[in-house]
Amino acid sequence: MGGTDRTTPAKPPLHARIERTQLRLQVAALERALETSERRRQTVIDRYEHLLAEREASADESSASTARSGSSLKRLLGLSH
């Protein structure tokens, strides 16, 4: 009978376990950085969409105001029936 038990897997050497732990920590840090980046990107997109909506609403309001002013002027000049 030999000196090692083959039914129990050997524990990886300490340096391998340390390297594996460091890699897990790096992956976790990269995942957090990615999540932060994605949140920032989404915030920029949301702000941009909000600004576009405000600009569109302002343009619609401006054109409606111009149309009302034109109608008022026509009525004032008696050009409208």
Sequence and secondary structure as in RCSB ss.txt:
>XXXX:A:sequence
MGGTDRTTPAKPPLHARIERTQLRLQVAALERALETSERRRQTVIDRYEHLLAEREASADESSASTARSGSSLKR
LLGLSH
>XXXX:A:secstr
  SS TTS     HHHHHHHHHHHHHHHHHHHHHHHHHHHHHHHHHHHHHHHHHHHHHHHHHHHHHHHHHHHHHH
HTT   
